[in-house]
Amino acid sequence: MRDILKNIICLLIINIIASIGSFAIILLVIAMFEPSDNIISKIFYDFSFQIIFLIVIGRLLILPFAYKKLENSANYKLVSKFIHKLKQSNYLKLIVLVIAYFIFWPLGCPWFSSGFYGQLIQSVLLGLVGNYLVLYIYWYIEDKIKDRKEN
């Protein structure tokens, strides 16, 4: 039971860190509406925009690196099995994308709530769906590079 809980907590922490970029974007949008009367707040805004941009781009790379590290981990055997099955099964990939989409649904921003397609675009750009799409693309490219090296 302890191993199962340890593995679940590990996956939760990775996914929470990977989705932190959406909160950064929301904070940036809120900061855009704040008045910037003095030069210090203007410099802070410009600096925070660059930092938040790096966080948003960096969050897309968290899952590929974390999953690569955990793929052959002896301490997290259940996570390792999950990653191996996820790499092999398109059906499981689709299930993970659907779960990631519905996890993001109640957290969506109200200005993007234009139905299913608006929520889907928002979930891809800000939520875990985008992170998992980047992960799947990373695995696809990695497999193509391995195949090319073998030939």
Order of alpha helices (4+ residues) and beta strands (2+ residues): alpha-alpha-alpha-alpha-alpha-alpha-alpha
